[in-house]
Structure formats: structure tokens, C-alpha cells
């Protein structure tokens, strides 16, 4: 059997006209980069705290309606207000932070908390200088669940323990977010940053 040798007139490494390998244009997304990436994280355990908050509100209402308080009106009012206020605080704190939704498009990173989407943070990717994967984010690191701020760590949206990502902004601020498949989020953000860098270089 005769070996097929390369044509010596063809430069080494040149691909055939029908080859699939083509250099990517600067500032264009790679084939695996979605136009929009979305992800979320949920902590179902916090529904137990929401149930406790609802029970506190129900207790306050029951005291106000059916209680035969014999110690005077002022203690009754204080007990009712205390139960209702504590219950509403627990309800809001849990319902607002039982999950977080993340959206990355070609220009923006958006972080929305809870079913009502508040607080919501929109970060232009032009302000982002880097993104890193964090395999273990815990509430203990942030002093609890929810929307947090620590001087040495920046802002955190922590709805459960586990994987998350950290984005660094050009002004020194940092955002840590717990989200499922955080490694994919980091890849997409880094791809977007490369696209923006290529676009700026060829503007």
C-alpha cells in the first residue's frame, strides 16, 4: 500500500478548503457560549422558618381576637404587636431569600432574590474584571443567610451552602452568589469578558 504524502508545494499546517477549522473572529462568542445563561439556587429548608413566621402571625391574631388577657391592655398590645412583627420579619426574610436567580447576557449580570425579585442587582459586564468559582460558600462565612455584606468579602447573596461564584469589579467591590452549576456561570462570564475585550480592541 502506498503512503499518501503531503504536497511539498503546500505550506506545512495548511488546511484543506473543506476543513472545519476556522479561526474565530475577535470578539465573537465561542460555539459553546449561550446567548443568555440562567441559573438559580434554592434552599427548601428555609420554608420551615417561613412556616414558623406564619405561626407567629397567627398567634398574634389569635391573641388580639380571642384572648381574655387579665393583666391589662398594654401587655396584650405589646404581645400582639411582637408576635405579628416577628412573624412578618421571618416571613419576608425567608420568602425573599429562599432562592436566587442569575442571568448573564452579552452585556449584563443580573442577580434577583426570592419570588418577588427584590433586591435585584444589575452589574454591567464592562465593570467586571474577573470571575472565580468558589466550591464552598457557607452562611457561617457571611454571618447568616440572605443578602449580606462583609468589609473583607464584599456583598454576598447566600441562600444555601455549597458552590457559588465570585465576581470582581474594577472599583474593588466583590459579589459572591450561591448558584447551581456555578462553574458554568464563571465560564460564561469569562467568555463575555473576552468578547468585550476583543470588541474594545477592534473598535
Backbone as a ProteinNet text record, in pm:
[ID]
protein_1_A
[PRIMARY]
XXXXXXXXXXXXXXXXXXXXXXXXXXXXXXXXXXXXXXXXXXXXXXXXXXXXXXXXXXXXXXXXXXXXXXXXXXXXXXXXXXXXXXXXXXXXXXXXXXXXXXXXXXXXXXXXXXXXXXXXXXXXXXXXXXXXXXXXXXXXXXXXXXXXXXXXXXXXXXXXXXXXXXXXXXXXXXXXXXXXXXXXXXXXXXXXXXXXXXXXXXX
[TERTIARY]
85.1	0	88.5	52	135.6	89.6	184.9	151.7	113.7	19.3	-19.6	64.5	151.8	240.9	182.1	222.6	177.3	241.7	169.1	222.1	329	452.4	559.3	535.8	449.4	424.4	326.8	258.5	160.6	228.9	211.7	277.1	233.4	328.6	300.5	191.9	97	-8.3	-125.4	-119.9	-232.4	-346.6	-467.8	-584.3	-648.3	-721.4	-787.7	-903.5	-947.4	-1056.8	-1183.8	-1204.6	-1328.2	-1313	-1198.7	-1174.7	-1269.1	-1291.2	-1382.5	-1314.8	-1183.3	-1112.7	-1100.4	-1162.9	-1152.6	-1124	-1036.6	-1009.7	-1132.3	-1159.2	-1272.8	-1241.9	-1341.9	-1325.2	-1314.4	-1225.3	-1212.4	-1344.7	-1374.5	-1495.1	-1621	-1608.3	-1724.3	-1733.3	-1856	-1869	-1825.5	-1774.2	-1738.6	-1864	-1850	-1966.4	-2042.3	-1976.2	-2042.5	-2099.1	-2084.1	-2130.1	-2273.6	-2368.8	-2507.4	-2526.3	-2628.1	-2658	-2698.2	-2775.5	-2817.5	-2801.9	-2735.8	-2721.8	-2805.7	-2882.1	-2961.1	-2935	-2937.6	-2919	-2985.5	-3002.2	-3063.2	-3018.8	-3045.6	-3021.2	-3138.8	-3177.1	-3294.1	-3258.4	-3314.6	-3297.9	-3436.6	-3480.2	-3614.6	-3626.3	-3512.6	-3516.8	-3572.4	-3550	-3596.5	-3748.3	-3817	-3962.6	-4009.7	-3927.9	-3963.1	-3965.4	-3867.7	-3867.6	-3986.9	-4025.1	-4143.1	-4268	-4276	-4390.7	-4392.9	-4275	-4268.3	-4312.6	-4273.3	-4317.5	-4467.9	-4527	-4672.3	-4740.8	-4681.5	-4738.4	-4734.8	-4626.2	-4617.6	-4725.5	-4747.6	-4853.2	-4989.7	-5013.7	-5141.6	-5161.3	-5053.5	-5063.7	-5098.6	-5035.8	-5066.9	-5211	-5263.2	-5403.4	-5496.1	-5461.8	-5543.5	-5547	-5432.7	-5429	-5517.4	-5512.4	-5589.5	-5739.5	-5779.7	-5923	-5986.3	-5918.7	-5984.3	-5925.5	-5820.5	-5753.9	-5835.6	-5844.7	-5905.9	-5794.4	-5714.5	-5596.3	-5640.9	-5593.9	-5637.7	-5536.1	-5422.3	-5317	-5323	-5425.7	-5437	-5418.9	-5453	-5449.8	-5307.7	-5222.1	-5087.2	-5007	-5003.2	-4929.4	-4987.2	-5120.9	-5182	-5138.2	-5142	-5099.9	-4954.7	-4870.3	-4727.9	-4708.3	-4782.9	-4769.5	-4816.3	-4930	-4982.1	-4886.2	-4841.6	-4750.3	-4619.8	-4568.5	-4443.5	-4454.9	-4564.6	-4582.9	-4598.4	-4681.1	-4705.1	-4577.6	-4506.1	-4383.8	-4278	-4258.8	-4159.4	-4198.2	-4327.6	-4372.3	-4354.1	-4390.4	-4373.9	-4227.4	-4141.7	-3998.2	-3944	-3985.9	-3940.9	-3994.9	-4121.3	-4179.1	-4105.1	-4082.6	-4013.3	-3870.2	-3801.5	-3662.1	-3644.4	-3744.8	-3733	-3787.8	-3907.5	-3965.3	-3879	-3819.7	-3736.3	-3604.3	-3562	-3430.1	-3430.8	-3545	-3544	-3474.7	-3462.8	-3382.3	-3328.1	-3228.2	-3167.4	-3164.4	-3192.3	-3188.6	-3081.5	-3000.8	-2889.7	-2911.9	-2886.7	-2899.6	-2778	-2713.7	-2598.6	-2628	-2633.5	-2646.5	-2519.1	-2522.5	-2399.1	-2346.5	-2429	-2385.5	-2396.5	-2479.3	-2516.4	-2519.7	-2480.2	-2502	-2614	-2721.1	-2835.3	-2856.6	-2876.5	-2897.7	-3029.4	-3123.8	-3254.3	-3279.3	-3331.4	-3353	-3501.2	-3532.1	-3666.4	-3770	-3895.2	-4005.2	-4044.5	-4017.9	-4054.4	-3939.7	-3823.2	-3711	-3648.3	-3664.6	-3608.3	-3531.5	-3409.5	-3338.5	-3289	-3275.2	-3222.2	-3098.1	-2995.3	-2869.8	-2837.1	-2809.9	-2768.2	-2626.4	-2534.8	-2394.5	-2354	-2323.8	-2272.4	-2141.4	-2128	-2006.6	-1884.2	-1905.2	-1791.4	-1728.6	-1801	-1747.5	-1677.5	-1690.7	-1636.3	-1494.6	-1402.8	-1264.8	-1226.8	-1310.1	-1277.7	-1389.9	-1389.5	-1488.6	-1419.6	-1453.2	-1390.2	-1495.9	-1466.4	-1552.9	-1516.5	-1616.5	-1595.1	-1671.6	-1601.4	-1670.7	-1747.2	-1718.7	-1784.4	-1811.7	-1933.7	-1980.4	-2073.6	-2052.4	-2135.8	-2194.1	-2311.6	-2368.7	-2279.5	-2201.5	-2113.3	-2010.6	-1964.3	-1867.4	-1927.5	-2059.3	-2126.5	-2212.9	-2216.2	-2296	-2443.3	-2479.5	-2619.6	-2660.1	-2791	-2846.9	-2882.7	-2909.6	-2969.8	-2870.5	-2908.4	-2827.3	-2734	-2605	-2508.8	-2398.5	-2334.2	-2217.8	-2114.9	-1991.1	-1878.5	-1766.9	-1700.7	-1596.6	-1486.4	-1446.9	-1335.1	-1378	-1510.3	-1556.7	-1651.4	-1698.6	-1791.8	-1935	-2013.4	-2155.7	-2175	-2263.9	-2294.1	-2443.8	-2486.6	-2624.4	-2616.8	-2650.4	-2626.5	-2760.7	-2808.3	-2934.7	-2915.3	-2794.4	-2763.2	-2613.5	-2567.3	-2424.2	-2390.9	-2267.1	-2226.3	-2159.9	-2165.7	-2091.8	-2151.7	-2064.7	-2106	-1996.7	-2016.6	-1913.5	-1889	-1771.6	-1731.4	-1692.6	-1753.4	-1713.7	-1645.7	-1539.7	-1463.6	-1486.5	-1516.7	-1541.2	-1417.7	-1414.5	-1298.6	-1277	-1383.9	-1368.7	-1331.8	-1303.9	-1261.7	-1372.5	-1496.8	-1607.2	-1610.8	-1670.3	-1684.9	-1827.6	-1877.3	-2008.9	-1992.3	-2042.3	-2043.7	-2188.2	-2216.6	-2353.6	-2353.4	-2440.3	-2458.6	-2555.7	-2514.6	-2599.1	-2557.5	-2652.8	-2622	-2543.5	-2452.4	-2366.3	-2289.1	-2228.3	-2155.5	-2035.8	-1976.9	-1863.9	-1906	-2027.8	-2077.6	-2096.9	-2145.4	-2162.1	-2028.3	-1925.4	-1792.6	-1741.4	-1760.1	-1714.8	-1784.5	-1916.1	-1991	-1945.4	-1927.8	-1884.1	-1746.4	-1656.1	-1521.9	-1526.5	-1613.1	-1628.2	-1678.8	-1775.3	-1827.7	-1718.8	-1635.1	-1527.3	-1427.8	-1398.3	-1308.2	-1370.6	-1501	-1571	-1566.1	-1591.9	-1588.1	-1447.4	-1345.7	-1208.3	-1173.3	-1217	-1191.4	-1265	-1386.1	-1464.5	-1398.9	-1346.8	-1282	-1153.7	-1080.1	-952.4	-969.7	-1086.6	-1108.1	-1212.4	-1240.8	-1338.9	-1280.3
-119	0	123.7	220.2	339.2	447.1	508.8	616.6	741	818.9	946.1	1055.3	1113.5	1217	1354.3	1449.4	1586.2	1645.1	1731.7	1803.1	1898.9	1883.9	1972.4	2117.3	2145.6	2285.2	2350.5	2270	2325.1	2354.3	2472.4	2504.4	2408.4	2379.7	2287.5	2346	2259.2	2301.9	2365.6	2381.5	2443.5	2345.1	2393.4	2306.9	2307.4	2202	2190.1	2286.8	2324	2420.4	2373.7	2242.9	2194.6	2168	2205.9	2179.3	2257.5	2204.8	2267.8	2370.5	2372	2461.1	2599.5	2695.6	2834.6	2918.1	3014.7	3099.2	3179.3	3191.9	3271.4	3418.9	3492.3	3637	3697	3794.9	3855.3	3913.2	3893.3	3949.8	3871	3748.7	3666.9	3554	3513	3406.5	3272.6	3185.9	3052.3	2970.3	2854.3	2773.6	2723.6	2712.4	2659	2768.6	2893.8	3003.4	3039	3022.4	3056.7	3207.9	3249.7	3392.6	3447	3367.3	3405.5	3284	3301.8	3193.6	3227.4	3130.1	3149.7	3035.9	3067	2966.3	3011.9	2917.9	2953.1	2855.8	2893.6	2806	2822.4	2712.6	2713	2643.8	2695.1	2632.3	2604.6	2480.9	2445.6	2440.9	2427.8	2423.8	2553.4	2664.1	2791.5	2802.3	2711.7	2712	2678.2	2604.6	2576.2	2705.4	2793.1	2922.1	3006.6	2997.3	3070.1	3019.5	2888.9	2833.1	2882.3	2891.4	2944	3090	3167.9	3306.6	3316.9	3231.4	3231.7	3193.6	3101.6	3063.3	3179.6	3258	3375	3477.3	3499.7	3593.3	3541.9	3413	3354.3	3365.2	3346.5	3359.2	3502.3	3599.4	3738.3	3772.2	3722.6	3747.2	3679.4	3557.6	3485.5	3558.2	3609.3	3685.7	3809.8	3876.2	4000	3973.4	3857.8	3832.9	3759.8	3656.7	3567	3569.6	3649	3641	3711.6	3644.6	3705.9	3750.6	3846.4	3892.2	3968.1	3926.6	3987.4	4084.5	4101.2	4187.6	4329.6	4362.5	4497.6	4500.4	4615.8	4628.7	4641	4715.1	4741.3	4612.2	4519.6	4395.2	4315.9	4319	4247.7	4307.5	4440.4	4506.2	4474.8	4479.6	4450.3	4306.4	4212.3	4072.7	4053.5	4116.6	4102.2	4163.1	4287	4354.3	4276.5	4225.3	4149.6	4023.7	3949.7	3825.9	3855.3	3953.8	3984.5	4036.5	4127.1	4183.2	4075.5	3989.9	3883.1	3787.6	3756.2	3665.8	3723.3	3852.1	3914.3	3924.5	3954.1	3962.1	3827.4	3720.2	3586.7	3548.1	3583.8	3551.8	3622.9	3752.4	3825.7	3774	3752.8	3709.3	3575.6	3489.2	3357.5	3357.7	3414	3413.9	3495.5	3603.7	3687.2	3620.5	3518.9	3461.7	3309.4	3247.4	3101.3	3059.4	3150.6	3117.3	3245.4	3225.6	3335.3	3296	3391.6	3368.9	3457.3	3398.2	3468.3	3464.8	3576.8	3585.4	3659.3	3599.1	3661.9	3672	3794.6	3812	3875.2	3929.1	3978.7	4104.9	4173.8	4299.9	4306.8	4220.7	4241.9	4111.8	4121.8	4017	4065.2	3987.6	4025.8	3921.7	3968.7	3881.1	3922.2	3826.9	3855.4	3760.1	3814.3	3735.5	3706.1	3582	3546.1	3551.4	3524.4	3520.7	3659.8	3760.1	3895.9	3965.3	3901.1	3956.9	4079.6	4097.7	4214.1	4164.2	4210.4	4308.7	4248.7	4336.1	4297.6	4380.2	4313.4	4379.8	4357.7	4466	4458.3	4514.3	4432.1	4471.4	4470.4	4584.1	4583.9	4505.7	4419.7	4339.3	4424.7	4546	4636	4677.5	4658.9	4691.1	4571.6	4452.2	4329.7	4306.4	4274.5	4247.5	4100.3	4021.8	3880.5	3804.9	3671.7	3583.5	3455.4	3405.1	3284.6	3191.8	3063.7	2960.3	2938.5	2933.4	2903.4	2775.4	2664.7	2537.4	2527.1	2615.1	2601.1	2739.1	2784.4	2907.3	2864.8	2918.7	2880.4	3004.7	2992.3	3105.7	3152	3059.9	3098.6	3201.8	3189	3286.1	3426	3432.7	3559.9	3606.1	3528.3	3568.3	3539	3443.9	3406.7	3397.7	3370.1	3360.4	3498.1	3502.2	3621.2	3711.7	3838.7	3941.5	3999.5	3974.9	4005.9	4098.2	4164.3	4246.9	4230.3	4204.9	4194.7	4283	4361	4454.1	4385.5	4265.7	4198.1	4110.4	4087.5	3996.1	4062.3	4181.3	4248.4	4204.8	4193.1	4158.7	4011.5	3947.6	3807.1	3783.6	3699.4	3651.1	3501.8	3463	3327.2	3265.6	3170.7	3105.3	2960.7	2908.6	2772.7	2757.5	2650.6	2621.9	2543.6	2564.1	2490.7	2581.4	2541	2611.2	2747.9	2835.3	2968.6	3031	3157.6	3227.3	3364.3	3418.1	3549.7	3635.1	3752	3845.5	3965	4012.5	4127.3	4244.2	4359.5	4478	4566.3	4654.1	4741.1	4837.9	4868.8	4961.2	4890.8	4760.3	4685.6	4609.2	4632.3	4560	4414.8	4328.4	4187.4	4142.5	4050.4	3989.8	3838.4	3775.2	3630	3583.2	3485.1	3437.1	3285.2	3226.7	3082	3049.5	2961.6	2924.3	2786	2707.8	2575.6	2589.2	2495.5	2494.8	2626.2	2663.8	2790.8	2792.2	2675.2	2670.5	2715.6	2677	2721.4	2872.4	2927.6	3073	3143.6	3090.4	3151.2	3144.6	3030.3	3018.3	3120.2	3135.5	3229	3372.3	3408.6	3545	3571.5	3475.3	3493.7	3504.1	3423.9	3434.9	3573.6	3624	3757.9	3863.7	3848.5	3945.7	3941.6	3821.1	3811.2	3876.2	3855.4	3917.8	4068.8	4121	4266.1	4319.6	4244.1	4287.5	4291.3	4187.5	4185.5	4295.5	4324.9	4429.3	4565.4	4587.6	4715.1	4730.8	4619.4	4626.9	4658.8	4618.4	4638.4	4746.5	4825.8	4933.3	5044.1
0	0	0	-84.6	-98.7	-3.3	66	158.4	80.7	136.5	77.6	141.6	64.2	117.4	90.8	174	155.9	31.4	-34.5	-149.7	-101.2	-148.1	-98.1	-132.5	-229	-263.4	-166.2	-86	9	140.8	197.4	325.5	433.7	524.3	633.4	722.1	764.6	856.4	786.3	650.4	580.3	576	595.1	595.4	459	431.4	303.4	296.7	173.4	161.5	228.9	237.7	300.3	448	509.4	651.1	739.8	861.3	954.7	1042.7	1045.5	1137.7	1077.2	1144.9	1103.4	1226.1	1215.5	1332.6	1366.5	1498.4	1543.3	1527	1484.2	1473.4	1611.3	1629.8	1761.8	1807.5	1937.3	1994.4	1964.1	1906.9	1876.6	1979.3	2018	2115.8	2059	2148.3	2105.8	2082.3	2019.1	1985.2	2106.6	2223.2	2341.7	2431.9	2394.7	2478.8	2443.9	2537.8	2506.8	2499.7	2425.9	2417.8	2553.3	2629.2	2764.5	2853.8	2968.2	3065.9	3188	3235.7	3356.7	3453.4	3579	3682.8	3810.6	3902.5	4030.5	4138.1	4261.2	4374.9	4470.7	4534.4	4623.1	4753	4862.4	4992.9	5049.2	5035	5080.1	5231.7	5300.4	5446.6	5502.6	5432.6	5484.5	5485.3	5413.1	5421.4	5562.7	5637.6	5776.8	5858.8	5832.3	5901.3	5858.6	5731.4	5685	5756.5	5777.8	5849.8	5994.1	6055.2	6191.2	6195.6	6093.3	6087.1	6073.8	5989	5973.7	6104.7	6179.2	6308.5	6407.8	6404.8	6493.4	6460.2	6330.6	6289.6	6333.9	6314.5	6355.3	6506	6581.6	6727	6766	6700	6730.1	6700.6	6588.7	6553.7	6654.7	6694.2	6790.6	6924.7	6968.4	7092.8	7084	6969.9	6953.8	6950.8	6897.3	6877.8	6995.2	7043.4	7139.4	7279.6	7301.9	7431.4	7539.8	7656.7	7774.6	7868.5	7819.2	7893.6	8018.2	8133.3	8259.7	8317.3	8249.8	8303.7	8249.5	8173.2	8119.5	7968.8	7910.2	7764.6	7709.7	7781.3	7729.5	7707.7	7804.2	7779.4	7661.8	7646.7	7535.5	7401.7	7392.5	7268.9	7237.6	7339	7316.9	7269.2	7326.6	7285.7	7141.9	7106.8	6970.8	6869.5	6896.5	6804.2	6791.2	6902.6	6899	6815.3	6833.1	6755.9	6607.1	6574.7	6434	6367.3	6436.7	6378.8	6358	6457.1	6443.4	6331.9	6322.8	6218.1	6078.9	6062.1	5930.9	5892	5989.1	5960.4	5915.2	5982.7	5944.2	5806.7	5780.4	5650.2	5537.9	5555.1	5449.9	5433.1	5544.5	5536.9	5468.9	5479.9	5416.8	5274.5	5254.9	5121	5024.8	5075.2	4988.3	4953.1	5030.9	5007.4	4999.9	4969.2	4955.2	4827.6	4731.4	4614.5	4550.7	4466.1	4391.8	4245.1	4158.7	4014.1	3952.7	3863.9	3799.2	3648.2	3584.2	3438.3	3382.7	3283.7	3218.5	3070	3018.3	2874.1	2821	2701.9	2641	2707.4	2785.7	2845.2	2996.5	3058.3	3197.7	3276.3	3403.6	3502.4	3594.2	3603.4	3686.5	3795	3919.1	4034.1	4099	4107.2	4165.9	4281.2	4390.4	4511.3	4531.2	4567.5	4607.8	4498.2	4538.2	4443.3	4395	4474.3	4432.8	4359.9	4354.2	4277.6	4339.2	4470.4	4539.8	4660.5	4681.9	4599.2	4467.9	4369.1	4238.6	4209.3	4161.8	4130.1	3983.3	3910.9	3770.6	3759.7	3710.9	3701.4	3553.8	3494.7	3356.7	3350.3	3251	3240	3210.1	3163.3	3142.7	3275	3386.6	3519.1	3583.6	3523.3	3581.5	3528.8	3618.7	3577.6	3595	3662.3	3678.9	3745.7	3726.8	3788.1	3830	3948.7	4002.3	4059.8	4054.4	4111.9	4257.8	4345.6	4486.7	4518.7	4546.3	4565.1	4695.8	4791.2	4922.2	4981	4964.1	5028.4	5141.2	5261.6	5374.9	5442.1	5502.1	5576.1	5690.2	5747.8	5858	5812	5688.3	5635.6	5625.6	5611.4	5586.2	5703.2	5810.9	5926	5910.9	5823.2	5807.4	5661.5	5642.5	5508.1	5454.6	5325.2	5266.6	5196.2	5189	5121.9	5226.8	5212	5317.9	5267.8	5363	5330.4	5440.3	5400.1	5492.8	5439.6	5526.3	5478.5	5398.6	5442.1	5376.7	5258.5	5243.1	5138.6	5039.3	5068.7	4979.4	5003.8	4896.9	4904.7	4871.5	4945.7	4920.2	4914.7	4821.8	4816.4	4844.6	4967.1	5015.1	5054.3	4975.9	5007	5051.9	5036.9	5081.5	5088	5149.6	5149.3	5022.7	4972.8	4854.2	4753	4626.6	4522.6	4491.8	4443	4402.5	4317.9	4281.3	4205.8	4267.6	4238	4288.4	4168.5	4156.3	4050.7	4116	4050.9	4099.1	4004.3	4060.7	3980.2	3976.2	3879.2	3862	3976.3	4051.9	4164.4	4294.4	4287.3	4405.2	4474	4438.6	4501.2	4453.2	4535.3	4501.9	4532.6	4450.5	4471.9	4472.4	4577.2	4587	4580.7	4495.1	4475.4	4477.6	4557.7	4553.2	4440.4	4351.4	4237.6	4190.7	4143.6	4089.8	3959.6	3937.6	3818.6	3808.2	3921	3925.6	3830.4	3803.6	3710.6	3570.8	3530.3	3400	3398.5	3509.4	3517.7	3501.8	3566.6	3556.2	3412.9	3345.6	3207	3116.9	3135.8	3051.3	3077.2	3203.5	3235.3	3176.1	3189.5	3133.3	2980.4	2917.4	2771.6	2733.1	2809.2	2781.3	2796.3	2898	2919.3	2804.5	2753.3	2638	2514.9	2497.9	2385.4	2395	2515.7	2533.9	2512.4	2556.4	2534.4	2386.9	2313.1	2169.3	2097	2142.4	2079.4	2099.9	2223.3	2252.8	2173.2	2158.9	2088.6	1940.1	1884.8	1741.9	1714.9	1817.9	1799.9	1712.3
[MASK]
+++++++++++++++++++++++++++++++++++++++++++++++++++++++++++++++++++++++++++++++++++++++++++++++++++++++++++++++++++++++++++++++++++++++++++++++++++++++++++++++++++++++++++++++++++++++++++++++++++++++++++

